[in-house]
């Protein structure tokens, strides 16, 4: 015997801006889809048919990098060139012959003029790679104009957030730790637990946030099934009374004797000591009697099933 409550859960990604476009011109192509994972040297989009790539580094792009340039941005570029297999020299933050040759080899690989100089806008540096990203569709889209300085790249967290909007009565049935089963867009069932609650005064509802069981992600390695844009509604089954196997009797047949012992009254009047495992909706699961035992009710005889 068990009870559950069926509601809807909302899944959404909390995106944060991480990279700034410095290229100027018209977006002529978009190379990635929302939620794609990118790594060192991945092409993000084209401006005036020139690829814009992503690389790892704390220092944002702010200048043209050519022969004789020195600095941490040069070291970041060298790491990207090494990761793409065109540079094997020291990561010393200085553009000399080896770095210039590597830049030309990289430019040949991405199909642009081999100048040995990296123009402002060719590379966008972000703090961490690899990472799953989404391009702002209002900024980066085929035919849109760029002037430089746009917050173009947004990073996705490791997993989306999940929450349920409930009435006060429904929220009361979902204490912290309550089991929640979510049906994914493809029909797979994800296991979750009720984590915390807060009041949304605007909608006069209680928001129940969900976490994965045992500190894991709710969607694990299948989080990509949740679209990056907007909110995805999922069927949520909240287990309010866990399923318990056992003998079921009407709760009205259970009595407490003078000694405080929980008993059933047999059809012959005998007192049958039992322990109640769980009760819900007028029925109880008990232990201590055999299946098929007839018991007395106030106005009838019940049978242990």
Helices and strands as residue ranges (DSSP letters): E 3-12, E 16-21, E 25-30, E 37-38, E 43-47, E 50-56, H 72-83, H 97-110, E 123-126, E 131-135, E 145-146, E 150-155, E 161-166, H 168-172, E 179-183, E 189-200, E 205-212, G 213-215, G 220-225, E 232-241, E 247-250, G 251-253, E 254-256, E 262-265, E 271-273, E 275-280, E 283-287, E 294-296, E 301-303
